């Protein structure tokens, strides 16, 4: 017989792995391509980063709270436990950063593709978006790392 708790736990771990791995992998790829200065490569990398976000990150962002809620209910945790409340707040922070990052990636993609089609260099707007994208990644990834720690240790914070 299939254990519902272990199934939900597996789904939760798998989707968190996809979420974190896709985010880290696409961020590294896009950043390294960005610093190369190759406009055509940047256009491809931004396009593929956006595709990966739609194909992998978005489904994981949706699955995470659903599988997490199932785990909370099946394990009998109190929704008001401090470690859980902090984890949920951090998830909200990471999600808010990601929504802005996604918008920035879409804009970066448009600007890079336009530069390629017009055979021009990237405009300053692209570089402003890239800087904001870079700096928004740090709180998002840091939040996810802390969430992993909270999920494992479940400390009483207050």
Secondary structure, DSSP 8 states (H G I E B T S, - for coil): ---HHHHHHHHHHHHHHHHHHHHHHHHHHHHHHHHHT-HHHHHHHHHHHHHHIIIIIHHHHHHHHHHHHHHHHHHT--TT-HHHHHHHHHHHHHHHHHHHHHHHHHHHHHHHHHHHHHT----HHHHHHHHHHHHHHHHHHHHHHHHHHHHHH-----
